[in-house]
Amino acid sequence: MFESIVGLEWMFWLLAVPATIVFAIQSLLTLVGVTMDHSDIHFGHDDGHGYSPIFTVRNLVVFFMIFGWTGIAMLREFNAGMVTTLAVSTVAGIAMMLVVTLMFYGISKLSSSGNYTPDNSLVGQEAAVYLRIPPKRSGNGKIIVTAGGRKREFPAQTHGEEIPTNTMVRIQEVHPGMMIVAVEKGAQRKPA
């Protein structure tokens, strides 16, 4: 088989085989739970909203793998010329990069870490005290509030007097990792 490889075909083999090996290793590592998210090199900007850059190590490996195998197929199976082979291989490689990017983008939208970061949209919302809140920000209590579509528990403090368990409060301020709450006038204790 290797005796019949000439010229341009060597380049395609030299790209396809190593890229396929690296792709297989990446795939196996992904299957066993090892990800390259932090070690992957990104050429582009990830804005934190699930945007998946096109030029990553993973996508470059996919490009060279598809580019190489398409080039080999064009030369061996279709007897295509050099320009046609390079053009079709390049288009196939770029198309596969886009498919992989869209696939990982879709997967990132499906996955959820289960973490919720509270923001100022919670200010003014009613919450129930789960663990008593010590007075004048002298310690932490806990509140339960509906946030992000479900009930969540957050540490809470108050500027005022101690707030007992099961008291209904309003969120006054949202700080990283802490809610500042206050009892509204006439607030009742929630039935246990």
C-alpha positions in Angstrom: 0.0 0.0 0.0 2.7 2.5 1.0 4.6 1.9 -2.3 1.7 3.5 -4.2 1.7 6.7 -2.1 3.2 9.5 -4.0 3.6 13.3 -3.7 0.6 15.1 -2.2 -0.9 12.0 -0.8 2.1 11.7 1.7 1.1 15.0 3.2 -2.5 13.9 3.7 -1.3 10.6 5.4 1.1 12.6 7.6 -1.8 14.8 8.8 -4.5 12.2 9.0 -2.9 9.5 11.0 -1.4 11.5 13.9 -4.6 13.6 14.1 -6.7 10.5 14.2 -4.5 9.1 17.0 -4.8 12.3 19.0 -8.5 12.5 18.3 -8.9 8.9 19.6 -7.0 9.7 22.8 -9.0 12.9 23.4 -12.2 10.9 22.8 -11.2 8.1 25.3 -10.2 10.7 27.9 -13.6 12.4 27.5 -15.4 9.1 27.9 -13.6 8.4 31.2 -14.3 11.9 32.5 -11.1 13.8 31.8 -11.8 17.0 30.0 -9.4 19.5 28.3 -11.4 22.6 29.2 -8.6 24.2 31.2 -5.7 22.9 29.2 -7.3 23.5 25.8 -5.9 26.5 23.8 -8.6 28.8 22.7 -8.0 31.3 19.9 -10.9 33.6 20.4 -13.0 35.0 23.2 -15.2 32.9 25.5 -17.7 35.4 26.9 -18.9 33.1 29.6 -22.3 32.6 28.0 -21.6 29.2 26.4 -19.8 30.6 23.4 -17.6 27.9 22.0 -14.6 29.3 20.0 -13.9 27.6 16.7 -10.1 27.6 17.0 -9.4 25.2 19.8 -6.9 22.3 19.9 -9.8 19.9 19.7 -11.1 21.5 16.6 -7.7 21.8 14.9 -7.2 18.1 15.5 -10.6 17.4 13.9 -9.8 19.7 11.0 -6.5 17.9 10.2 -8.1 14.5 10.7 -10.9 15.2 8.2 -8.7 17.2 5.9 -6.3 14.3 5.7 -8.8 11.5 5.2 -10.8 13.5 2.7 -7.6 14.3 0.7 -6.7 10.6 0.7 -10.2 9.6 -0.4 -10.2 12.3 -3.2 -6.9 11.1 -4.5 -7.4 7.4 -4.2 -11.1 6.9 -4.9 -11.9 9.8 -7.2 -8.6 10.5 -8.9 -9.1 14.2 -8.3 -6.5 16.7 -9.2 -4.4 18.6 -6.6 -6.5 21.8 -6.6 -9.8 20.0 -6.3 -8.4 17.7 -3.6 -7.1 20.6 -1.6 -10.3 22.6 -2.0 -12.6 19.7 -1.1 -10.4 18.7 1.9 -10.3 22.2 3.2 -14.0 22.7 3.0 -14.6 19.3 4.6 -12.2 20.1 7.5 -13.8 23.5 8.1 -17.3 22.1 7.9 -16.4 19.4 10.5 -14.8 22.1 12.8 -18.1 24.0 12.7 -20.2 20.9 13.3 -18.0 20.0 16.4 -18.2 23.6 17.6 -22.0 23.6 17.3 -22.2 20.2 19.0 -20.1 21.3 22.0 -22.0 24.6 22.2 -25.3 22.6 22.3 -23.9 20.3 25.0 -22.7 23.2 27.1 -26.3 24.6 27.0 -27.6 21.2 28.2 -25.1 20.9 31.1 -25.6 22.6 34.4 -23.3 22.7 37.3 -26.2 23.1 39.7 -24.7 26.3 41.0 -26.7 29.5 41.0 -25.1 32.9 41.4 -27.5 35.3 43.1 -27.8 38.8 41.6 -29.6 42.0 42.4 -32.8 40.7 40.8 -33.5 39.1 44.2 -33.6 42.4 46.0 -37.1 42.9 47.3 -38.1 39.3 47.1 -39.7 37.6 50.0 -37.8 34.7 51.8 -38.3 32.5 54.8 -35.7 32.3 57.5 -34.4 28.7 57.7 -31.8 29.2 60.5 -32.1 32.1 62.9 -30.2 35.2 61.8 -28.1 36.8 64.6 -28.5 40.6 65.2 -26.5 43.4 63.6 -24.5 41.3 61.2 -22.8 39.4 64.1 -23.2 36.0 62.4 -24.9 34.1 59.6 -28.3 32.6 59.4 -30.0 31.0 56.4 -32.9 31.9 54.2 -34.9 30.0 51.6 -35.9 31.9 48.6 -37.2 31.0 45.1 -34.4 31.8 42.7 -33.7 30.5 39.2 -37.0 28.6 39.1 -36.5 26.6 42.3 -36.2 27.0 46.1 -32.6 27.8 47.2 -30.9 28.2 50.5 -28.5 31.2 51.0 -26.5 32.5 54.0 -28.1 35.7 55.4 -27.4 38.5 57.8 -29.4 41.5 59.0 -28.6 45.0 60.1 -31.4 44.9 62.7 -32.3 42.6 65.6 -32.2 38.8 65.6 -34.6 37.2 63.2 -36.0 33.9 64.4 -36.5 30.8 62.3 -39.7 30.7 60.1 -39.9 34.5 59.9 -40.8 36.0 56.5 -38.2 38.6 55.4 -37.4 40.7 52.4 -34.0 40.7 50.7 -32.4 44.1 51.0 -29.0 43.6 49.5 -27.2 40.8 47.6 -23.5 40.4 48.2 -21.2 37.5 46.9 -22.1 34.6 49.1 -24.4 36.6 51.4 -27.9 38.1 51.5 -28.8 41.0 53.7 -32.4 40.8 54.8 -34.9 42.7 57.0 -38.2 41.9 58.6 -41.1 43.9 57.1 -43.5 45.5 59.5 -46.2 43.2 60.5 -44.4 40.1 59.1 -45.7 36.9 60.5 -43.9 33.8 61.4 -44.4 31.1 58.7 -46.1 28.0 60.1 -43.6 25.3 60.8 
